[in-house]
Amino acid sequence: MDNEVLIFGLTIAEFEKISLTVCFSALIIYMLFIIGNLARESKAGKYGTVWMFLALGLGFIGFVAKALIQKFMGIE
């Protein structure tokens, strides 16, 4: 008998993995919208907008890189 608790037909580990990926991806998209809106309102220009996306976007680049490295190395 399997003693794992099920949430929506998934184990807790599967549910956490899916919810983390979906929710964090939505958060990244929302942060990109905020950075773009900030660049537009501050009239940063093309060069300033690129630097804003680079500087403010470094926080989630690590999360995306980690997922890609895991996928290429087969560590899931």
Distance bins in CASP14 RR format, pairs under 12 A and 6 or more apart:
PFRMAT RR
TARGET T0000
AUTHOR 0000-0000-0000
RMODE 2
METHOD distances of the structure
MODEL  1
2 9 0 0 0 0 0 1 0 0 0 0 0
2 11 0 0 0 0 1 0 0 0 0 0 0
3 11 0 0 0 0 0 1 0 0 0 0 0
3 12 0 0 0 0 0 1 0 0 0 0 0
4 10 0 0 0 0 1 0 0 0 0 0 0
4 11 1 0 1 0 0 0 0 0 0 0 0
4 12 1 0 0 1 0 0 0 0 0 0 0
4 13 0 0 0 0 1 0 0 0 0 0 0
4 14 0 0 0 0 1 0 0 0 0 0 0
4 15 0 0 0 0 0 1 0 0 0 0 0
5 11 1 0 0 1 0 0 0 0 0 0 0
5 12 1 0 1 0 0 0 0 0 0 0 0
5 13 0 0 0 0 0 1 0 0 0 0 0
5 14 0 0 0 0 0 1 0 0 0 0 0
5 15 0 0 0 0 1 0 0 0 0 0 0
5 16 0 0 0 0 0 1 0 0 0 0 0
6 12 0 0 0 0 1 0 0 0 0 0 0
6 13 0 0 0 0 0 1 0 0 0 0 0
6 14 0 0 0 0 1 0 0 0 0 0 0
6 15 0 0 0 0 1 0 0 0 0 0 0
7 13 0 0 0 0 0 1 0 0 0 0 0
7 14 0 0 0 0 1 0 0 0 0 0 0
7 15 1 0 1 0 0 0 0 0 0 0 0
7 16 0 0 0 0 1 0 0 0 0 0 0
7 17 0 0 0 0 0 1 0 0 0 0 0
7 18 0 0 0 0 0 1 0 0 0 0 0
7 19 0 0 0 0 1 0 0 0 0 0 0
8 14 0 0 0 0 1 0 0 0 0 0 0
8 15 1 0 0 1 0 0 0 0 0 0 0
8 18 0 0 0 0 1 0 0 0 0 0 0
8 19 0 0 0 0 0 1 0 0 0 0 0
9 15 0 0 0 0 1 0 0 0 0 0 0
9 18 0 0 0 0 0 1 0 0 0 0 0
10 16 0 0 0 0 1 0 0 0 0 0 0
10 17 0 0 0 0 1 0 0 0 0 0 0
10 18 1 0 0 1 0 0 0 0 0 0 0
10 19 0 0 0 0 1 0 0 0 0 0 0
11 17 0 0 0 0 1 0 0 0 0 0 0
11 18 0 0 0 0 0 1 0 0 0 0 0
12 18 0 0 0 0 0 1 0 0 0 0 0
12 19 0 0 0 0 0 1 0 0 0 0 0
13 19 0 0 0 0 0 1 0 0 0 0 0
13 20 0 0 0 0 0 1 0 0 0 0 0
13 76 0 0 0 0 0 1 0 0 0 0 0
14 20 0 0 0 0 0 1 0 0 0 0 0
14 21 0 0 0 0 0 1 0 0 0 0 0
14 76 0 0 0 0 0 1 0 0 0 0 0
15 21 0 0 0 0 0 1 0 0 0 0 0
15 22 0 0 0 0 0 1 0 0 0 0 0
15 23 0 0 0 0 0 1 0 0 0 0 0
16 22 0 0 0 0 0 1 0 0 0 0 0
16 23 0 0 0 0 0 1 0 0 0 0 0
16 24 0 0 0 0 0 1 0 0 0 0 0
17 23 0 0 0 0 0 1 0 0 0 0 0
17 24 0 0 0 0 0 1 0 0 0 0 0
17 67 0 0 0 0 0 1 0 0 0 0 0
17 70 0 0 0 0 0 1 0 0 0 0 0
17 76 0 0 0 0 1 0 0 0 0 0 0
18 24 0 0 0 0 0 1 0 0 0 0 0
18 25 0 0 0 0 0 1 0 0 0 0 0
19 25 0 0 0 0 0 1 0 0 0 0 0
19 26 0 0 0 0 0 1 0 0 0 0 0
19 27 0 0 0 0 0 1 0 0 0 0 0
20 26 0 0 0 0 0 1 0 0 0 0 0
20 27 0 0 0 0 0 1 0 0 0 0 0
20 28 0 0 0 0 0 1 0 0 0 0 0
20 63 0 0 0 0 1 0 0 0 0 0 0
20 66 0 0 0 0 0 1 0 0 0 0 0
20 67 0 0 0 0 0 1 0 0 0 0 0
21 27 0 0 0 0 0 1 0 0 0 0 0
21 28 0 0 0 0 0 1 0 0 0 0 0
21 63 0 0 0 0 1 0 0 0 0 0 0
21 64 0 0 0 0 0 1 0 0 0 0 0
21 66 0 0 0 0 0 1 0 0 0 0 0
21 67 1 0 0 1 0 0 0 0 0 0 0
21 70 0 0 0 0 0 1 0 0 0 0 0
21 71 0 0 0 0 0 1 0 0 0 0 0
21 76 0 0 0 0 0 1 0 0 0 0 0
22 28 0 0 0 0 0 1 0 0 0 0 0
22 29 0 0 0 0 0 1 0 0 0 0 0
23 29 0 0 0 0 0 1 0 0 0 0 0
23 30 0 0 0 0 0 1 0 0 0 0 0
23 63 0 0 0 0 0 1 0 0 0 0 0
24 30 0 0 0 0 0 1 0 0 0 0 0
24 31 0 0 0 0 0 1 0 0 0 0 0
24 59 0 0 0 0 0 1 0 0 0 0 0
24 60 1 0 0 1 0 0 0 0 0 0 0
24 62 0 0 0 0 0 1 0 0 0 0 0
24 63 1 0 0 1 0 0 0 0 0 0 0
24 64 0 0 0 0 1 0 0 0 0 0 0
24 66 0 0 0 0 0 1 0 0 0 0 0
24 67 0 0 0 0 1 0 0 0 0 0 0
25 31 0 0 0 0 0 1 0 0 0 0 0
25 32 0 0 0 0 0 1 0 0 0 0 0
25 60 0 0 0 0 1 0 0 0 0 0 0
25 63 0 0 0 0 1 0 0 0 0 0 0
25 64 0 0 0 0 1 0 0 0 0 0 0
25 67 0 0 0 0 1 0 0 0 0 0 0
26 32 0 0 0 0 0 1 0 0 0 0 0
26 33 0 0 0 0 0 1 0 0 0 0 0
26 60 0 0 0 0 0 1 0 0 0 0 0
27 33 0 0 0 0 0 1 0 0 0 0 0
27 34 0 0 0 0 0 1 0 0 0 0 0
27 57 0 0 0 0 0 1 0 0 0 0 0
27 59 0 0 0 0 0 1 0 0 0 0 0
27 60 1 0 0 1 0 0 0 0 0 0 0
27 63 0 0 0 0 1 0 0 0 0 0 0
28 34 0 0 0 0 0 1 0 0 0 0 0
28 35 0 0 0 0 0 1 0 0 0 0 0
28 56 0 0 0 0 0 1 0 0 0 0 0
28 57 0 0 0 0 1 0 0 0 0 0 0
28 59 0 0 0 0 1 0 0 0 0 0 0
28 60 1 0 1 0 0 0 0 0 0 0 0
28 61 0 0 0 0 1 0 0 0 0 0 0
28 62 0 0 0 0 0 1 0 0 0 0 0
28 63 1 0 0 1 0 0 0 0 0 0 0
28 64 1 0 0 1 0 0 0 0 0 0 0
28 67 0 0 0 0 0 1 0 0 0 0 0
29 35 0 0 0 0 0 1 0 0 0 0 0
29 36 0 0 0 0 0 1 0 0 0 0 0
29 60 0 0 0 0 1 0 0 0 0 0 0
29 64 0 0 0 0 0 1 0 0 0 0 0
30 36 0 0 0 0 0 1 0 0 0 0 0
30 37 0 0 0 0 0 1 0 0 0 0 0
30 60 0 0 0 0 0 1 0 0 0 0 0
31 37 0 0 0 0 0 1 0 0 0 0 0
31 38 0 0 0 0 0 1 0 0 0 0 0
31 52 0 0 0 0 0 1 0 0 0 0 0
31 53 0 0 0 0 0 1 0 0 0 0 0
31 56 1 0 0 1 0 0 0 0 0 0 0
31 57 1 0 0 1 0 0 0 0 0 0 0
31 58 0 0 0 0 0 1 0 0 0 0 0
31 59 0 0 0 0 1 0 0 0 0 0 0
31 60 1 0 0 1 0 0 0 0 0 0 0
31 61 0 0 0 0 0 1 0 0 0 0 0
31 63 0 0 0 0 0 1 0 0 0 0 0
32 38 0 0 0 0 0 1 0 0 0 0 0
32 39 0 0 0 0 0 1 0 0 0 0 0
32 49 0 0 0 0 0 1 0 0 0 0 0
32 52 0 0 0 0 0 1 0 0 0 0 0
32 53 1 0 0 1 0 0 0 0 0 0 0
32 56 0 0 0 0 1 0 0 0 0 0 0
32 57 1 0 0 1 0 0 0 0 0 0 0
32 59 0 0 0 0 0 1 0 0 0 0 0
32 60 0 0 0 0 1 0 0 0 0 0 0
32 61 0 0 0 0 0 1 0 0 0 0 0
32 64 0 0 0 0 0 1 0 0 0 0 0
33 39 0 0 0 0 0 1 0 0 0 0 0
33 40 0 0 0 0 0 1 0 0 0 0 0
33 53 0 0 0 0 0 1 0 0 0 0 0
33 56 0 0 0 0 0 1 0 0 0 0 0
34 40 0 0 0 0 0 1 0 0 0 0 0
34 41 0 0 0 0 0 1 0 0 0 0 0
34 52 0 0 0 0 0 1 0 0 0 0 0
34 53 0 0 0 0 0 1 0 0 0 0 0
34 56 0 0 0 0 1 0 0 0 0 0 0
34 57 0 0 0 0 0 1 0 0 0 0 0
34 60 0 0 0 0 0 1 0 0 0 0 0
35 41 0 0 0 0 0 1 0 0 0 0 0
35 42 0 0 0 0 0 1 0 0 0 0 0
35 44 0 0 0 0 0 1 0 0 0 0 0
35 48 0 0 0 0 0 1 0 0 0 0 0
35 49 0 0 0 0 1 0 0 0 0 0 0
35 50 0 0 0 0 0 1 0 0 0 0 0
35 51 0 0 0 0 0 1 0 0 0 0 0
35 52 1 0 1 0 0 0 0 0 0 0 0
35 53 1 0 1 0 0 0 0 0 0 0 0
35 54 0 0 0 0 1 0 0 0 0 0 0
35 55 0 0 0 0 1 0 0 0 0 0 0
35 56 1 0 1 0 0 0 0 0 0 0 0
35 57 1 0 0 1 0 0 0 0 0 0 0
35 58 0 0 0 0 0 1 0 0 0 0 0
35 59 0 0 0 0 0 1 0 0 0 0 0
35 60 0 0 0 0 0 1 0 0 0 0 0
36 42 0 0 0 0 1 0 0 0 0 0 0
36 43 0 0 0 0 0 1 0 0 0 0 0
36 44 0 0 0 0 1 0 0 0 0 0 0
36 45 0 0 0 0 0 1 0 0 0 0 0
36 48 0 0 0 0 0 1 0 0 0 0 0
36 49 1 0 0 1 0 0 0 0 0 0 0
36 50 0 0 0 0 0 1 0 0 0 0 0
36 52 1 0 0 1 0 0 0 0 0 0 0
36 53 1 0 0 1 0 0 0 0 0 0 0
36 56 0 0 0 0 1 0 0 0 0 0 0
36 57 0 0 0 0 0 1 0 0 0 0 0
37 44 0 0 0 0 0 1 0 0 0 0 0
37 49 0 0 0 0 0 1 0 0 0 0 0
37 52 0 0 0 0 0 1 0 0 0 0 0
37 53 0 0 0 0 0 1 0 0 0 0 0
37 56 0 0 0 0 0 1 0 0 0 0 0
38 44 0 0 0 0 1 0 0 0 0 0 0
38 48 0 0 0 0 0 1 0 0 0 0 0
38 49 0 0 0 0 1 0 0 0 0 0 0
38 51 0 0 0 0 0 1 0 0 0 0 0
38 52 1 0 0 1 0 0 0 0 0 0 0
38 53 0 0 0 0 0 1 0 0 0 0 0
38 55 0 0 0 0 0 1 0 0 0 0 0
38 56 1 0 0 1 0 0 0 0 0 0 0
38 57 0 0 0 0 0 1 0 0 0 0 0
39 45 1 0 0 1 0 0 0 0 0 0 0
39 46 0 0 0 0 1 0 0 0 0 0 0
39 47 0 0 0 0 0 1 0 0 0 0 0
39 48 1 0 0 1 0 0 0 0 0 0 0
39 49 1 0 1 0 0 0 0 0 0 0 0
39 50 0 0 0 0 1 0 0 0 0 0 0
39 51 0 0 0 0 1 0 0 0 0 0 0
39 52 1 0 1 0 0 0 0 0 0 0 0
39 53 1 0 0 1 0 0 0 0 0 0 0
39 54 0 0 0 0 0 1 0 0 0 0 0
39 55 0 0 0 0 0 1 0 0 0 0 0
39 56 0 0 0 0 1 0 0 0 0 0 0
39 57 0 0 0 0 0 1 0 0 0 0 0
40 46 0 0 0 0 0 1 0 0 0 0 0
40 48 0 0 0 0 0 1 0 0 0 0 0
40 49 0 0 0 0 1 0 0 0 0 0 0
40 52 0 0 0 0 0 1 0 0 0 0 0
41 49 0 0 0 0 0 1 0 0 0 0 0
41 52 0 0 0 0 0 1 0 0 0 0 0
42 48 0 0 0 0 1 0 0 0 0 0 0
42 49 0 0 0 0 1 0 0 0 0 0 0
42 51 0 0 0 0 0 1 0 0 0 0 0
42 52 0 0 0 0 1 0 0 0 0 0 0
43 49 0 0 0 0 1 0 0 0 0 0 0
43 52 0 0 0 0 0 1 0 0 0 0 0
44 50 0 0 0 0 1 0 0 0 0 0 0
44 51 1 0 0 1 0 0 0 0 0 0 0
44 52 1 0 1 0 0 0 0 0 0 0 0
44 53 0 0 0 0 1 0 0 0 0 0 0
44 55 0 0 0 0 0 1 0 0 0 0 0
44 56 0 0 0 0 0 1 0 0 0 0 0
45 51 0 0 0 0 1 0 0 0 0 0 0
45 52 0 0 0 0 1 0 0 0 0 0 0
45 53 0 0 0 0 0 1 0 0 0 0 0
46 52 0 0 0 0 0 1 0 0 0 0 0
46 53 0 0 0 0 0 1 0 0 0 0 0
47 53 0 0 0 0 0 1 0 0 0 0 0
47 54 0 0 0 0 0 1 0 0 0 0 0
48 54 0 0 0 0 1 0 0 0 0 0 0
48 55 0 0 0 0 1 0 0 0 0 0 0
48 56 0 0 0 0 0 1 0 0 0 0 0
49 55 0 0 0 0 0 1 0 0 0 0 0
49 56 0 0 0 0 0 1 0 0 0 0 0
50 56 0 0 0 0 0 1 0 0 0 0 0
50 57 0 0 0 0 0 1 0 0 0 0 0
51 57 0 0 0 0 0 1 0 0 0 0 0
51 58 0 0 0 0 0 1 0 0 0 0 0
52 58 0 0 0 0 0 1 0 0 0 0 0
53 59 0 0 0 0 0 1 0 0 0 0 0
53 60 0 0 0 0 0 1 0 0 0 0 0
53 61 0 0 0 0 0 1 0 0 0 0 0
54 61 0 0 0 0 1 0 0 0 0 0 0
55 61 0 0 0 0 0 1 0 0 0 0 0
57 63 0 0 0 0 0 1 0 0 0 0 0
57 64 0 0 0 0 0 1 0 0 0 0 0
58 64 0 0 0 0 0 1 0 0 0 0 0
58 65 0 0 0 0 0 1 0 0 0 0 0
59 65 0 0 0 0 0 1 0 0 0 0 0
59 66 0 0 0 0 0 1 0 0 0 0 0
60 66 0 0 0 0 0 1 0 0 0 0 0
60 67 0 0 0 0 0 1 0 0 0 0 0
61 67 0 0 0 0 0 1 0 0 0 0 0
61 68 0 0 0 0 0 1 0 0 0 0 0
62 68 0 0 0 0 1 0 0 0 0 0 0
62 69 0 0 0 0 1 0 0 0 0 0 0
62 70 0 0 0 0 0 1 0 0 0 0 0
63 69 0 0 0 0 0 1 0 0 0 0 0
63 70 0 0 0 0 0 1 0 0 0 0 0
64 70 0 0 0 0 0 1 0 0 0 0 0
64 71 0 0 0 0 0 1 0 0 0 0 0
65 71 0 0 0 0 0 1 0 0 0 0 0
65 72 0 0 0 0 0 1 0 0 0 0 0
66 72 0 0 0 0 0 1 0 0 0 0 0
66 73 0 0 0 0 0 1 0 0 0 0 0
66 75 0 0 0 0 1 0 0 0 0 0 0
67 73 0 0 0 0 0 1 0 0 0 0 0
67 74 0 0 0 0 0 1 0 0 0 0 0
67 75 0 0 0 0 0 1 0 0 0 0 0
67 76 0 0 0 0 1 0 0 0 0 0 0
68 74 0 0 0 0 0 1 0 0 0 0 0
68 75 0 0 0 0 0 1 0 0 0 0 0
69 75 1 0 0 1 0 0 0 0 0 0 0
69 76 0 0 0 0 0 1 0 0 0 0 0
70 76 1 0 0 1 0 0 0 0 0 0 0
END
